[in-house]
Amino acid sequence: PRGTQDIYPPRSLICQKVQQIIAEILRQNNYQPIIFPTFEAKELFTTSLGFTTDIVHKEMYTFADRSDRQLVLRPEGTASVVRLVCQNKLIKESYPLKLYYWANMFRYERPQQGRYREFWQLGVELINAEGIIADYQILKLTADIFRGLGINKGFSFKLNYLGNNETKERYKKKLKGFIKKTVPDLCADCQRRNETNPLRILDCSL
């Protein structure tokens, strides 16, 4: 099907080796693997991601089962991880939970170079931990993975932060004002985004 791919030797062997290297680094950092379903209840994503996101609005593969329950092929992993943790009561007070997953995700978007409708994703979740130390642990883990794969130089971290809900809303308001004055000819998607979630306009490649 359009937007999917076959992976076979030697590329499949390279993928396998990459997974082995990263899994060992994650193990050394006390992260444990989890496996969650390929499909979930639709409301898991409409509730967590919001109805205004592009993923929910037009990219999810949605279907009804024989009992007419609305299900989706997972478009991302974090919502499933949170559901897994809460449903199985894995949280322990004052004890951080370190989890990771390798999983294929599904999004109905326009296929292009390096972007497919089915794609594999590594997700790392540090739960029940907060503050600058938690942020540092994730950044260090990312750097360790790069180095483990032989990417020892030529990369840097660029961090962006929108602040809390109050500062985010102020930013949205200023962004909408700027767009109204300077970019009146928006594509159809961005016209919708401008009304529902203007921050998504920054993702437009048109």
GIKAMO-V702540 format. One record per run of one state. SS is the DSSP state (hx for helix, st for strand, lp for the rest). FROM is the first residue (numbers start at 1). TO is the last residue. If there is no record, write none. Layout:
ss=(SS	SS)
from=(FROM	FROM)
to=(TO	TO)
This chain:
ss=(lp	hx	lp	st	lp	st	hx	lp	hx	lp	st	lp	st	lp	hx	lp	st	lp	st	lp	st	lp	st	lp	st	lp	st	lp	hx	lp	hx	lp	hx	lp	hx	lp)
from=(1	11	29	32	34	39	42	50	54	60	62	65	70	74	78	88	92	93	95	96	97	107	112	113	115	116	118	128	132	149	165	183	188	197	198	204)
to=(10	28	31	33	38	41	49	53	59	61	64	69	73	77	87	91	92	94	95	96	106	111	112	114	115	117	127	131	148	164	182	187	196	197	203	206)
